[in-house]
Amino acid sequence: MSAPPIRRIVILGGGTAGWMTAAALSKTLANISVAIDLVESDAIGTIGVGEATIPTIHWFNQLVGIDEAEFMAATKATYKLGIEFHGWQGDGSAYFHPFGTYGGPGDAAMFPHRLIRAWNSGLEASPETYSLTSQLARARRFTRPVGDPRSLLSTLGYAYHFDAGLYAAFLRGQAEGRGVRRHEGRVTAIAQDGANGFIRSLTTDKGVRLEGDLFIDCSGLRGLLIAETMQTGFESWTDWLPCDAAWAAPTPAEPQATPFTRAYAQEAGWRWRIPLQHRVGNGYVFSSQFQSPEAARETLLSAIGAPSAEPRLIRFTPGRRRRAWVGNVVAIGLSSGFLEPLESTSIHLIQTGIGKLLSLFPRADCSPQLAEQYDRVFTREMEDVRDFLVLHYHFTQGRSESLWRHCQTTALPDTLAYKVDQFRASGRIMLGPEDLFRDASWFAVMSGQGIRADDYNPMLDAMPEAANRQHLEAVRNAIAQSVAQIPKLA
């Protein structure tokens, strides 16, 4: 006989992860009799600097029924077309990771091979000139993608910069409007079932006892339920990603918001710059092994000038929980693991955790088979993002500081080494259907980090080299003409 259904869900922690989870569950379970409680304490701060996103944010906003204009006004959001990397190939260098594809419509998979072929025959040209998204970003222009696959505008992609605290408040309003009950307080007692170890209730310092069938741990880096209670263990990735702290501080808003994030390589890490409507978010992710927190703080302040609030120090360990679903506890967000925001994946990993939970939503017995599948996919997603971040660090050239020498000489994860070897030999980017970053992203960062392919897809040999060059020139001209017709951002 089937186990009874889930009737009570308790979410531990608010912030971005907690309120995203509450908003999604209250929306998707609206027609099922499920009570959802969220407990958080105003006395416990949130990291709250995850202000940059990637295009997958559209899926989540659509899932919970968010109107874009209302969302952008409420969260002080700006458009984001990609990420610009400064200094990763030495001082003065820069390259752009666009959120769209390269080339013309319908040519996303083959276009990098066209460019590799031309490069190998002597053409010197930046891939940026063949990306409509990159060119719009440089020109401070913006328009939304269109669904017509014949249109050049179908090659665009975009996300947002927004205030993560305001986003959490916006989602809280939606969740509470659908019946989610918020409880203020710190958890002081956790009751477990003596037979199977399931959590049965949380008790707060206000004397509130919350019983549940399913508990979602959104308690941040501490992982109160998944780590401290369920003892899931942690796999550290500090050998590959040695940065373990960050200073964060805002500065006044730009006169005109830049439609992309900037990431500047520094002595012992990298510095972010994220423009919002009402301020600019700044931060410096660094390794305390190679620079003291005091020196790192001065590095940030010397770059940004006088901040509009005191810098905050955040400490972390890159890696993942060995299991993100144990018993009737599912960890979502930082409680499941941490990867630095170099490619703005923090909020994406929250929403994929929510997506997996929805697709594997259990009965009250919380089948171990569902948990196993959740953890299998979770591990794959985290390793995929980890490899993409390591790609930036390992292949940095023109920097001789100790951190960068360490990263350049540390052996790659096998999964990343395979991708790099395949690309160098054949121009192919070997991806699985569940990989987050697709061909254009890998091509942008590989080429930006100086990795070159020795060969290209031989199917292109059906076209003479002169015709290939003409095709590239036609694409570049079409992009330039399109950019001129698209309005500038206000």
Secondary structure, 3 states (H helix, E strand, C coil): CCCCECCEEEEECCHHHHHHHHHHHHHHCCCCCCEEEEEECCCCCCCCCCCECCCCHHHHHHHCCCCHHHHHHHHCCEEECEEEEECCCCCCCEEEEECCCCCCCCCCCCHHHHHHHHHHCCCCCCHHHHCHHHHHHHHCECCCCCCCCCCHHHHCCCEEECCHHHHHHHHHHHHHHCCCEEEECCEEEEEECCCCCCEEEEEECCCCEEECCEEEECCHHHCHHHHHHCCCCEEECCCCCCCCEEEEEEEECCCCCCCCEEEEEECCEEEEEEECCCEEEEEEEECCCCCCHHHHHHHHHHHHCCCCCCCEEEECCCEEECCCEECCEEECHHHHEECCHHHCCHHHHHHHHHHHHHHCCCECCCCHHHHHHHHHHHHHHHHHHHHHHHHHHHCCCCCCCHHHHHHHHCCCCHHHHHHHHHHHHHCCCCCCCCCCCCHHHHHHHHHHCCCCCCCCCHHHHHCCHHHHHHHHHHHHHHHHHHHHHCCECC
